[in-house]
């Protein structure tokens, strides 16, 4: 059976990942048409078998279709840093197969500079795999640091997403860490810092640096992998769900300082983890501490922030300094601290911003 390419494309729009796999079994032309959609987004875990499958894909032509990677640490049997930095030669050969395996004490030339991978065996391993993904654009790290109340009755993480921009199927948000598992999958807990840093550095070393990075339930832990901050220079979209304490603000500042071309910034504070470590009378981390300064993000086009404190004077100055580029503003459960009025604040900004999308949803807070 032969169908025009545009008919294949229209049919594939209505199929999920499992159905696309079945669709490709109909015939050769169906397999060819379904390959880009099937391999555009790949999911892997911290295990020998999962990394071996990823390396197997990277050695084939279908690796050229991979654009988004999801590193899911939920339900993992191993802590990522201890696992990847402790791999032995025979385990590396098991994962990489026939890929060239040199001693990982070397530098590689990437995007016009020398990238030293010798401090991290994990970065060397992922760089060998990612070299087969020339069109890789984004990395999504999902960790287990989630309060049980964040899960619905069906076991998936409750979070609002724009379906038109979110490239990840809902069923990939979490398959472990939910009430149905009765806590059995929570033996290994990841902070997300190692996975984020080693993944970004590995992509940078291949000469195809990431442009989008998303980490859910990140506990910032400073520099875990030496040199990773250079790998953030090409990031244009940064999406972080932070399970942090106020003393961790410096780690977030270093990340933002390393992303001079950031166009989309989404910051969510996992307040459940924050309140577990502090007195309830302590204010939340202030947005001004995160954003470095009133004019720190010169190319910012979209800003989405949730559950931070913010001073009215700083927010007014920040929005006005970014009025030339800012087009999307979304704020949810924000507090004006010290006390202020949202109506009065946006009254001062009326006619001064060129927003295409803008809203404030306030379920708690002052004003």
C-alpha positions, 0 to 999 in steps of 0.5 A, spaced: 500 500 500 502 506 498 500 513 501 502 520 499 507 523 505 502 528 507 497 522 508 502 519 513 503 525 516 496 527 518 495 519 520 501 520 525 498 526 528 493 522 531 497 516 534 501 515 540 508 512 541 505 505 542 500 505 536 506 508 531 510 502 533 504 498 530 503 503 524 510 502 522 509 494 521 504 495 516 509 496 510 516 499 508 513 506 506 509 506 513 516 504 517 519 510 513 514 515 515 513 513 522 521 513 524 522 520 525 516 521 530 517 514 534 525 516 535 524 524 536 523 523 543 527 517 547 526 515 554 532 512 558 534 510 566 540 509 570 541 502 568 546 498 564 540 495 559 537 502 558 544 505 556 545 500 552 539 500 548 540 508 547 547 506 545 544 501 540 540 507 537 545 512 536 549 507 532 543 507 527 540 512 522 534 513 526 539 516 531 539 522 527 531 523 528 532 524 536 531 531 538 529 530 546 531 525 551 528 524 558 532 521 563 528 518 568 531 517 575 524 515 578 524 508 581 532 507 579 536 501 582 542 506 582 544 513 584 546 516 578 553 519 580 555 513 584 553 508 578 556 512 572 562 514 575 564 507 578 563 503 571 568 498 569 571 497 562 567 491 561 561 495 563 563 500 558 564 495 553 557 492 554 554 499 553 557 501 547 558 495 543 562 497 537 563 504 539 570 506 539 572 506 546 578 510 548 581 511 555 576 517 558 582 521 560 582 526 554 579 532 551 575 533 545 574 539 540 567 541 540 564 548 538 571 551 537 574 549 544 577 544 548 572 540 552 576 536 558 572 529 559 577 526 564 574 528 570 567 525 569 567 518 566 559 519 566 560 525 561 565 521 557 560 515 556 554 520 555 558 523 550 560 517 546 552 515 546 550 522 544 555 523 538 550 519 534 544 524 536 546 530 531 540 533 532 539 533 539 536 539 542 533 538 549 534 534 555 529 533 561 531 530 567 525 527 572 527 526 579 524 522 585 523 529 589 516 529 589 511 530 595 506 524 595 500 530 595 503 532 588 500 525 585 493 524 583 489 518 584 492 516 577 499 516 579 501 522 575 504 528 577 499 534 577 502 540 574 499 545 569 502 544 562 501 548 555 499 542 551 502 546 544 509 547 547 510 541 552 514 535 548 513 530 553 507 525 553 503 525 560 504 518 561 512 519 561 511 524 567 512 519 572 511 512 573 514 511 580 514 514 586 506 514 586 502 512 592 500 505 588 508 503 589 507 504 597 514 507 597 518 501 595 520 505 589 523 510 593 530 507 596 534 511 591 533 518 591 536 523 586 537 531 587 538 531 579 544 536 579 549 530 577 544 528 571 543 535 569 550 537 569 553 531 566 548 531 560 549 538 558 557 537 558 556 530 554 552 534 549 556 540 549 562 535 548 559 532 541 559 539 538 551 539 538 550 543 545 543 543 548 538 549 547 533 546 552 534 544 559 528 541 564 529 538 571 523 537 575 524 537 582 532 539 582 536 540 589 541 545 586 548 542 589 553 547 586 558 544 581 558 536 581 561 535 574 567 540 572 566 544 566 558 544 566 557 551 566 560 552 559 555 547 556 549 552 558 552 557 554 547 555 548 541 554 552 535 558 550 530 555 554 530 553 562 525 550 566 526 548 573 522 545 578 526 547 585 526 543 591 531 548 594 532 551 601 534 559 601 541 557 602 541 554 595 540 560 591 547 561 589 547 555 585 541 557 581 544 564 580 550 561 577 546 557 572 542 563 570 549 567 569 551 561 565 545 562 560 546 569 557 542 567 551 536 565 555 529 566 551 524 562 556 525 561 563 520 557 568 521 557 575 517 553 580 518 552 587 516 545 590 514 549 596 512 542 600 520 540 600 522 548 602 517 548 608 519 541 611 526 544 612 524 551 615 520 555 620 513 556 617 514 564 619 520 564 614 519 568 607 520 564 601 526 565 596 525 572 593 525 572 586 530 578 586 535 573 589 534 568 583 534 573 577 541 576 579 539 583 577 533 588 574 536 587 567 540 580 567 536 577 562 537 581 556 534 576 551 528 574 555 521 573 551 517 568 556 517 568 564 513 563 568 514 563 575 511 560 581 510 560 588 516 565 590 516 572 594 517 578 590 518 585 592 513 590 588 519 595 586 523 589 583 518 586 579 516 593 576 523 595 575 525 588 572 518 588 567 520 595 565 527 593 563 525 587 559 519 590 556 522 590 549 523 583 549 518 580 554 512 577 550 509 572 555 508 573 563 505 567 567 505 568 575 502 563 579 501 563 587 506 569 588 507 573 594 508 580 594 513 581 600 513 586 603 505 587 602 503 590 596 497 590 591 497 586 584 492 591 582 496 597 583 502 594 581 499 592 574 496 599 574 503 602 574 505 598 568 499 599 564 501 601 556 508 600 558 509 592 556 507 589 549 505 582 552 502 577 548 500 573 553 500 575 561 496 572 567 497 572 574 493 566 578 493 568 586 491 562 590 495 565 596 499 571 598 498 578 599 495 583 595 
